[in-house]
Amino acid sequence: MANQTLGYINVMLTVIAICGVALAVTIYWVAKSLISGTASLKKLIETVDYNVHTSVDMIQRSITDINTITQKASDQMERIEAIITDAHQIGVDARTSMSMIESTLVPTLVSLHAISAGLRKGLDTWREGSPDGSYRKTEAAGEPESAGDSDS
């Protein structure tokens, strides 16, 4: 029986040794897979990191371009505002000038029209009152005949 027990112990030790080898191979294979998975993850993370940095750089350039465009638009708006202010001031100045011209020129024209009408009336009266025709003689001496006759 001792011989038989020793045989069973040898078989059990052989099975345990085979299981140990199988376990070692399995652990090696899992470790190798984890290491290769880690390398793949590392490469994937590096690729994602590169893409993120590239995207961030592009976004920063875009923001800089947008800020530049916004600044230029702001400058243009300030120029347009200055032009509109100048145009408004020119309009106010023109209205003031026209008002001054109207307030001085219109009364002067009315006065000149009244003087002209008075001169015409005086000329017509002089013509009618001249019995000897002296007015007609002056016309023949060089005065135009239609000087007072145009509105009569």
HELIX and SHEET records of a PDB file:
HELIX    1   1 ALA A    2  GLY A  129  1                                 128    
HELIX    2   2 SER A  134  ALA A  140  1                                   7    
HELIX    3   3 GLU A  145  ALA A  147  5                                   3    
END                                                                             
